[in-house]
Amino acid sequence: MSCGEPHETDCSEVLDHLYEFLDHEMPDSDCTKFEVHFEECSPCLEKYGLEQAVKKLVKRCCGQDDVPTDLRAKVMGRIDLIRSGQTVPEHDVTATPQES
């Protein structure tokens, strides 16, 4: 996604690190760069707003539930596959095979 306009901070960098920004897991200097980018780039601002809304909804609906460690590892593994550009299989490759 890109608005087609040149920015000091590239759209791909912003989108690649959007969750770090949302979770306040980046240095203040990087946060400032992202805030400036959002002021200039409406597609990235829209994506930020959508992800922020989803995060709030999940927190409200599921914030009290403990996530099993193995589920978290599976989800993070899937996210890593997607971020690296690898093809993610349609079926759940993380599921354990059923015994016959």
N, C-alpha and C positions, 0 to 999 in steps of 0.2 A: 504494500500500500504506500502510495506517495501522492502528494498533491501536485507533483510536477514542478514545484518551485524549489530553487536552491535554498538550503538552510545551513546554518553553522553546524548544527547537529543533524545528521542524516536521519530520515524517517525510519530506516531499517534498524539503526542503533536504538532509537527510542522504542520501537516496537519489540525488539529483542530483549530489552531490559525493563519493559513496562511493569512487570510484577515486582521487580526490585524497587521500582519507584513507588508503586502502590503500597508495598509493605514497609516502606521507609528503611530499606536495607542498602542504601547507597550513600556515598558521601554527599554533604550539603552542596558542594560545587557541582556535582552531577545533577542533583535535584534542580538546581537553579537553571542549568542548561536545558533540562526537560521542560521546566515551566515556561521558559522563553520559547521553546519550540512549540508548545501547545498554544501559545498566544499567536503564533504565526501560521500554524498548520491545522486547519479545521478537520481534515480526515483523521489525523492522529488524536486530536482533542476528542473527537467523537468516539474513537476506539477506547481511549482512556476512560471516558464517561461510561461507556458500556461495561467495560471490565470492572470499574469501580462499583457500578450498580449490581453486577453479578456477585461480586465479593461481599457486598453488604447483605444481599439476599441470602447467600449461603450462610453467612455468619448468623443472621437472624433465625434461619430455619434449622441450621445444623450446629450452631455454635456450642451447644451444650453436650454434644455427643463426642465421646472419645473415639479417635480413629485408630483401628488396629495397625500395629507397626507394619505388618506384611502388606496391608492394603496401601498404606502410604508409600512403601517402597515400590510397589507395582505401578502406582499412578506416577510417581516421580520418574520411573524408568520409561514409561510411555511418553511423558513430557520430554525427556531427554532425546528419545528417538525422533519426535516431531521437530524439536529445535535443531537437531543435527541434519534434518532434511531427509532422513531415511523413510522408506515406505513403512507405514504402520499396517500390519495385517488386519483384515476385517474381523477375524475371530480372536478370541482372547487367548493370546499366547502365554499369558501369565497364569492361566488357570491350571490347576493340577489335574492330570488325567483321571477320569472316573474308572474305578476298578470294576471288572465284570463279574 
